[in-house]
């Protein structure tokens, strides 16, 4: 793992934590669409993604998965695409980057 990949993994963890902390994303657990931040590793990306709480929870059920805007995946940074839709892409960290994002999982203590 190079320094860039490690930094991107850290950045993705920060955006994931931000999504967890946004009060408006609590929702009722239903099908109503909520607004989430793109969890890509680019510090200057503040793109918004519309997801239902159910869709977001499906991504968050695995601590090495992130939701990013379409075409924001970075296959050179230790991640692979595991799901694509017209509104969002789900990526999964592999290799040493996986360890970084597992440690940065805000739900880690609840697992």
C-alpha positions in Angstrom: 0.0 0.0 0.0 1.4 3.4 -1.0 1.0 6.6 1.0 -1.7 7.9 -1.4 -3.9 4.8 -0.9 -3.5 5.1 2.8 -4.5 8.8 2.8 -7.5 8.1 0.6 -8.6 5.3 2.9 -8.4 7.7 5.9 -10.3 10.4 4.0 -13.1 7.9 3.1 -13.4 7.0 6.8 -13.8 10.7 7.6 -16.6 11.2 5.1 -18.3 8.0 6.4 -18.1 9.3 10.0 -19.6 12.6 8.8 -22.6 10.7 7.3 -23.1 8.9 10.5 -23.1 12.1 12.5 -25.5 14.1 10.3 -28.7 14.3 12.3 -30.9 14.6 9.2 -29.8 11.1 8.0 -31.5 9.4 10.9 -34.7 8.9 9.0 -37.4 6.4 9.8 -35.6 3.4 8.4 -38.0 3.4 5.4 -37.9 4.2 1.8 -37.8 8.0 2.1 -34.7 9.3 0.3 -32.1 11.1 2.5 -29.0 13.1 1.5 -25.6 11.6 2.1 -22.1 12.9 1.3 -20.1 11.0 -1.3 -17.6 8.9 0.7 -14.9 8.9 -1.9 -11.3 9.8 -0.8 -11.1 13.1 -2.5 -10.9 15.8 0.2 -12.5 18.5 -2.1 -15.5 16.3 -3.0 -18.7 17.4 -1.3 -21.1 15.7 -3.8 -24.5 14.7 -2.4 -26.0 11.3 -2.9 -29.7 10.4 -2.5 -30.3 7.1 -0.7 -33.0 5.5 1.3 -32.0 4.7 4.9 -32.4 1.0 3.9 -29.9 1.4 1.0 -27.4 3.2 3.3 -27.7 0.6 6.0 -27.1 -2.1 3.4 -23.7 -0.5 2.6 -22.9 0.2 6.3 -23.6 -3.4 7.2 -20.0 -4.1 6.0 -17.4 -1.8 7.5 -15.1 -2.0 4.4 -17.8 -0.7 2.0 -18.4 2.9 1.1 -21.0 4.7 -1.0 -19.6 7.1 -3.6 -21.1 9.1 -6.5 -21.0 7.5 -9.9 -17.5 7.5 -11.4 -15.9 8.5 -8.0 -14.5 5.0 -7.5 -10.7 4.8 -7.5 -9.5 1.3 -8.5 -5.9 2.3 -7.9 -6.5 2.9 -4.2 -7.2 -0.6 -3.0 -10.9 -0.7 -3.8 -13.3 -2.7 -6.1 -16.8 -1.9 -7.2 -19.3 -4.2 -5.7 -22.6 -2.5 -6.8 -23.5 0.2 -9.3 -26.8 2.1 -9.8 -27.6 5.3 -11.6 -27.5 7.2 -8.3 -24.5 5.7 -6.5 -21.7 3.2 -6.5 -20.7 0.9 -3.7 -16.9 0.2 -3.3 -15.1 -2.2 -1.0 -11.6 -1.8 0.3 -9.2 -4.6 -0.1 -5.7 -5.3 1.1 -4.0 -3.1 3.7 -6.5 -0.3 3.1 -9.1 -2.6 4.4 -7.5 -2.6 7.8 -7.4 1.2 7.9 -11.1 1.6 7.2 -12.1 -1.2 9.6 -10.2 0.6 12.4 -12.0 3.9 11.4 -15.5 2.4 11.4 -17.6 4.6 13.7 -19.9 1.6 14.4 -16.9 -0.6 15.4 -17.7 -0.6 19.1 -21.3 -1.6 18.4 -20.4 -4.7 16.3 
